[in-house]
Amino acid sequence: MADIRSDLLSLQYSQNFEIQGMAEANVDLSLPPADTASATVYGVVAAGGVPLADATVKLFDSAGLPYKHTLTDASGAYTISGIPAGTYSLAAVREGYRLSDAAGVTLSAGSTVEVNLACTADATLSLGTIAGVLTVLDPLGASVPLSGGKITLSDALGTVLAVTYSAADGEFAFYDLADGVYTLTSAAEGYRSLASMTAVIAGGSIANVSMAMETDTRTYNGTVSGIIRSSSGQAVAGCFVGLYQAAAGST
């Protein structure tokens, strides 16, 4: 809190006097008690014309440092009293709302000044996030991060809303999501998705999900083809062809 002090005595000026050479002047001053009456500021905080309860109203001194604060009541009203004369500014804020524009006010001793403030709801503050990790099972059955996987986000009606790709550590995220139920599917060349995921966003929450894929062995199958010919070079139909796997190192 700023160190604001009230003068105990009022500033007074002496009569003009002149000093020449080594002369001395004796000047007596009289300091009457200062007016110690404090000021009060009051008002209403509203959002879209509707009174805003439980908003924090902050009073800042002329240097921009917080001096006092209070909360609005059920009708959006506030009062801050016991303020020394001076120049101040006020602003209001509440969860889910942006900080109001600052309102400057100059208070004289014993004055009471009305200052109304307006806040604006910030819709982005109530939006949620879905964050997750995409993994793949290695030959030993352990889960390892999968980079470059395509993650598709759809709403409850199946409409595709956004697409992103997993990072090197398998992480991915979707931001600024309204409340609702979402479905996530994954795709990556050479892999098969084990299952889609469902995530629920409520009240700007953060949903953490884990998605897994497996190697698609079908993408690694090769093909052997050729033509069987007779000794005279004619193609021969109806032949049986057998394919055998040779053990490593065999001849």
Summary of the structure (lengths in Angstrom):
residues: 251
radius of gyration: 38.7
end to end distance: 87.7
largest distance: 141.1
contacts: 623
relative contact order: 0.12
helix: 3%
strand: 45%
